[in-house]
């Protein structure tokens, strides 16, 4: 019965679209559309639902007097609004290949950052007043609010209370009437969760109701709790999920091993970060006469998490694990993620293995896949593995690791020869104490130990994707589509403005040349970020559309099923490839899952970045109160007329040295040379200069840090203006 209802709804939506697409169609409201289709009063609700679904999908649009048209016919665009802190916004067009729309601050209406909206084009790109011509629009309807609740800090004026949102892209303060929550009255400076009320007019601020009191902004743990609430991250597992997890054996049973390929006698190792708690990949490499034999062994989570179970439904809902500075919010309960699924050393574990054979030139000659059981011989950290690789081999572990690196180095060399882009960004880990207070930063380098594992995981992912595509098995692929020419052109202008010569970036070779040219320079980090913003975001899809960044035709995610739901689905598809009757999901169902986990991945990434930024701000805020504040190495990455933008390389944080703090001289900005020049002493500040700075100001609300140069002294010889008597 549900299937028939679904088909009937689809047929009705198709009828409505045919009607609206007719050349002689004039805009009709819902009752007129029902009458035109021959649906009487008793069936008008069906028409209303179909119209709502079509409008939410962006296939039709509602105009004045609630009449419906095709969006293009009325110069309407449907998409997601990205608001800048200054108030203006861009509307990402949902139609593939269509340009974004610029929305001036006064034309956003009551729409907020992340809302899905309909906008009317009010000025074509040819009439744009902007430096980069772009069509302009005005929001006319909000289809979906991005946030029903908002996290912020409670503030007060003489007459009213308001909440300043944690997200600076939500540019409006929210009026509230504080009331007691769990016996405590909210106070100024508290972090709170606010439920938004209907906001009808841009001329007054939005209003809301405080529904949760998180605690004082500076109290231990409140900052991360606010991140959890802001991104709607699930903290507790439902009872049914924990019950299912508790029924999973803590050790691998003999029955579970039956029928699997036994690899417990092989020299298999894991290499992971120092603080890793779950290990879902292990490797085994042997040098053979014709080249190399590589075994990549991945935790067989599918052996414990069955499709449709409570564990499976919750894992799909979460989509992935989230890694915050003081905790992990796992996709699976700890009994599985840190227990029987984790490839701990010296214990039996169920795995799904990929066996790849490479010739002496690094070309893959053969692939094989099997359900296996392993017993890891060593648990290595990246630091320990790096130390072994940098020393002569002294034992079997050293010999095996050096052999593995010979293959990994060859695969890496061939990958970049084939066009892969070096888009790796340096990472800084925030180390916190037991109360969550940041105490230091550790820069994570992409050294040989990381590269070794990366190359083997890439090879396994590619082999699995090729196998699934060749077999025609419905699956989820990791895709990174080719970038838009227009976006690459805008990025090229950005590069040229930094004084760097660059060719046509629509050619992959030119992108590789640029990345090689900026490697190790002051501009590397900001320009890499600019490049990443100009590229499309990697996502999950049911079509193998290829991976632009990796220059791979076939690619999927297979190697992290403990922390990514996509990998678990791929494991299931691979496991059933030889079965006459498969229980794997149909393409439409997989497509919905792919869209959902793409969204959860983006949400998790934003939460992780936000949490790290918050901890960095907290660290520098504490420096303001320190008796002996630290002095940091900084590099100038840009120069403006109002000051010098600097980056702290060891912390990967940018800030401003405002021109007003340069007290040793009067500085004049030279736009052609992009530098500041002192009028008296002729000291200059230019891109690439190395400075020593200390923190001068921290703005928690705007998420900004100002620095001052540590060795700068006021000019004693500068003439002082006499006071008039």
Number of C-alpha atoms within 10 A of each C-alpha: 6 7 8 9 10 11 12 13 17 12 13 18 20 13 14 19 17 11 16 18 14 9 7 8 11 12 17 18 17 19 17 13 21 20 13 13 14 10 16 12 10 7 11 16 15 16 21 16 15 21 24 18 15 17 20 18 14 21 16 23 26 22 19 9 9 12 16 20 23 18 20 13 10 13 13 23 26 28 22 23 29 20 24 15 14 11 20 18 23 20 27 19 18 16 13 6 8 11 17 20 26 26 26 18 14 12 19 25 19 21 25 23 23 18 20 24 24 28 27 21 20 14 16 14 17 9 12 14 12 11 6 9 13 18 20 24 26 23 23 19 19 19 19 14 14 14 15 12 19 24 25 24 24 26 19 14 7 5 5 11 17 22 27 22 23 20 17 17 19 19 17 18 18 25 22 21 12 17 13 11 12 8 7 9 10 21 17 14 17 20 29 28 24 24 19 18 13 11 14 12 10 14 8 12 15 19 19 23 18 22 15 16 20 21 20 19 18 12 14 14 17 19 20 21 16 23 20 21 18 19 19 15 18 16 12 10 16 12 10 13 18 17 13 15 20 13 9 14 13 13 14 16 12 7 7 13 17 11 10 14 16 15 17 17 10 13 18 23 24 23 22 22 14 11 7 10 15 22 24 24 26 29 22 19 25 17 17 12 9 11 17 21 21 21 22 24 32 31 30 28 25 22 15 17 20 13 17 10 13 19 24 20 15 19 24 23 16 24 25 25 20 23 16 20 19 17 10 12 20 24 26 30 21 17 17 21 22 19 18 24 29 25 29 23 18 13 15 19 26 30 29 26 26 24 18 21 21 20 16 14 12 19 13 17 10 12 17 13 19 15 20 23 25 29 23 25 19 16 18 17 18 21 16 16 22 17 14 18 19 12 10 11 15 9 8 10 17 17 15 18 22 20 17 23 20 13 26 22 16 15 22 19 13 15 17 14 13 13 17 21 20 15 14 9 13 14 14 17 13 22 15 15 10 9 10 18 19 22 13 13 16 12 14 15 13 15 11 18 25 19 15 24 22 14 19 24 23 19 19 27 23 19 23 26 25 17 17 21 16 9 12 10 18 21 27 28 29 27 26 23 16 16 15 15 14 12 16 20 15 14 20 22 12 15 18 12 12 15 12 14 11 15 13 13 17 17 9 15 17 14 22 18 14 19 18 13 14 15 13 10 12 21 20 18 19 14 19 19 12 17 21 14 13 19 19 17 14 15 18 25 24 20 16 21 18 20 21 20 21 19 19 18 14 23 27 27 26 29 29 21 26 29 23 24 26 28 24 27 24 25 24 21 21 24 17 14 17 10 8 6 8 13 10 20 16 11 16 11 11 20 18 13 22 23 14 16 22 20 15 20 19 14 15 23 15 13 22 19 13 19 23 18 17 18 21 22 20 18 17 21 18 15 19 16 9 10 7 8 13 13 15 17 15 27 23 23 25 22 22 17 15 15 20 24 21 27 24 19 17 16 20 16 15 19 21 23 23 18 18 11 16 19 15 17 21 17 24 16 19 14 11 8 12 18 20 24 18 16 12 13 12 13 12 14 21 20 21 15 14 17 19 16 22 21 23 18 17 20 11 13 13 12 15 14 20 20 23 22 20 14 9 14 11 11 14 10 9 12 7 7 6 6 5 4 3
